[in-house]
Amino acid sequence: MGDVASIRAELDHPVIDADGHVVEALPVVVDYIRRVAGDAAADRFLPSSVTFSTEDAPTQGSVMAPWWTVPTNARDRATSFLPSLLHERMDEIGIDFGILYSSVGLIAFSHGDDATRRGACRGLNTYLADLLDGLGDRLTSAAVIPTHTPEEAIAELEHAVHQLGFKAVMLNDVVARGGWYDVLALDSAHDYDPVWQACIELGVAVTVHSPSWGIGLRQSSSRYMYNHVGNFAASADAFAKALFFGGVTNRFPDLHVAFLECGVSWAVQLVGDLVDRWQKRGPDRIDRLDPRHLDPVEWNELLDRYGRGLFDDPAVRATMAAQSGQPPASTDDFRATGVTSPTDIIRQFDGLFFGCEADDATIPWAFGEPTLQPILGSDIGHWDVTDATEVVPEAWELVEDGKLTRDQFRAFACDNAIRLHGGMNPAFFDGTRVEAYARELLSG
């Protein structure tokens, strides 16, 4: 593994961290919530932090919470909490510009109590704005946006952008609703189109980062890693499918969406799955599966010849002939997508971006046919980055090992992040270390 200085000397482009992290000091965040939203919201939020405690030993049916999630190297641990220290270390780490995401925000935007959720997000966003003040040449942070209703999402979007000056936002894309999970874009309890339109008008990309531990089969009571593997990919896959089948990528072709800390391998498979299923069950093909097309004469002849007398009852034969189930009112599952060919499916991925960490060996899969858009997320601040100065060298190993070309590395480590945010807001990178490069890329 090379060192940061030698690798940066080889590059003719910036390195952009599209998903760094802030680890919040919970008592200070609670103080902000108390100041912004009052004592009740602060007091209800305080016990919400999800972390394993030996006082609450795992029992069957419970879900093992995260534990030992922050670096123990004192300098890196402090960097996780203190963006001003990260700002000072950017050249040492080898990153020109970074977008930082909240850790506590994953709890804040999913809290079940309306007043607590909204107050926690407002207080947390105020905390982040203060913490990042004056660092905008090299760092910015993403506001935390609750989405239990479109109205609360739009209210916090407008406050974050207009009042607090945020350029990036993180939305909750999986809302628990008393026994089922709303993925916003399909079969939702609400119409979220006004939210997508608000993001376009405010110039902010939709970035999502919702955990799925504790949902479905990710419910180990004894293994944090069992719950963690595939955690963000599962929620990202669900939301991406909802965006497609719900027609959001069709109705809002200018909307950019990023799925963070989830890799890109699942998205490669998703594109293939969507094309395959459209070719087999698309609107022009689904009718061939209608049981009414079954030839009754041939059907009975085959049962007579090969049934060994087990299927002679006419009622049994009739049941077998109709056994594939009754259709819904509409047999076109692709009715909202606007898709008329596989090319249309691939086109709807043009506005989607996929956060990959430096050690992700599947990043090269994104550069097959079709090409998807991976973005570098350092994940600095969390347990999987054992040394902040090794992020760039670890990513560069893909080039050294012949798995990525230099142009592909440029797309992954720089250009795609600029297109994600700059494509929604051409001024996103103004006043930053990468302003000139970004302006040239976006004008090309």
Protein Blocks (a to p, Z undefined) as FASTA:
>chain_A
ZZfklmmmmpccdcddfbdcddddfklmmmmmmmmnojklmmmmmmmpccddfklccdeh
iacddehkbcfbfklmmmmmmmmlmmmmmmmnopabdcdddfklmmmmmcfblklmmmmm
mmmmmmmmmmmgoplmmgccdddddfkbmklmmmmmmmmmmmnopabdcddfbdceehia
cehjgopabdfklmmmmmmmnopacddfddfehiajllcfkbmklmmnoklmmmmmmmmm
mmmmnommmmmmmbccddehkbjmlmmmmmmmmmmmmmmmgmklmmmmpmklpcfklmmm
mmmmmnnomampmklmmmmmmmnopadfblcfklmnopabfklmmmmmmmpccdddfklm
klmmmmmccdddddddekgoiaklmbfklmmmmmmmmmmnopacfklmmmmmmmmmmmmm
mmmmmmlmgoiaklmmmmmmmmZZ
